[in-house]
Amino acid sequence: MQLGDWQPYDEAGRRKYVNGAERKRFLHAADQMGNDVRALCHVLAYSGCRISEALNLTRDHIDQERGTLVIRTLKRRRLRFRMVPIPRRLIVMLTAMPQHDNGRIFPMHRSTAWRQVKEVMLAADISGPMATAKGLRHGYGICAAGKSVPPNLIQKWLGHASGATTAIYLDAVGVEEREFAERMW
């Protein structure tokens, strides 16, 4: 699949991203789970990181003073880190987590984490192509674009090498397009 071929909708026209109401339900359902799953779900929803990036987090990746997570970007050839702002309550949640023998915050394998996210999606009554960790990542990008976060920050926070990748989220939102349409109506 080429970059220009990606769309925020699948071949049946269904969204591939979690919307605001779904994100809220997802986080509420995550709050009913154990601490590891709860924290992982909050990290995914509030940072837009990939599931493997979240699983690589250690206590050293939490910058309490700046209120950020330092995330190692995995989809790059060279070693890259990015700082992503997260809510203070998530900083508190993560610093309260025990650090495991391997130094990581989350003691689970990628496939286990994926299943846990799917379970929380099910508990939140979210189904379809958006009911994945990647749906949370896409939802983060769509939400940021919809809130008029500058494209360079969205690109930085998501760890995109190319602004063209970020532009997909900007085009998908079309907030200005809707405002023009409302004027016409």
Secondary structure as UniProt FT lines:
FT   HELIX           3..5
FT   TURN            11..12
FT   HELIX           20..30
FT   TURN            31..32
FT   HELIX           35..47
FT   HELIX           51..55
FT   HELIX           59..61
FT   STRAND          62..63
FT   TURN            64..67
FT   STRAND          68..73
FT   STRAND          80..85
FT   HELIX           88..95
FT   TURN            101..102
FT   HELIX           110..123
FT   TURN            124..125
FT   TURN            129..130
FT   HELIX           133..146
FT   TURN            147..148
FT   HELIX           151..158
FT   HELIX           163..173
FT   HELIX           175..184
//
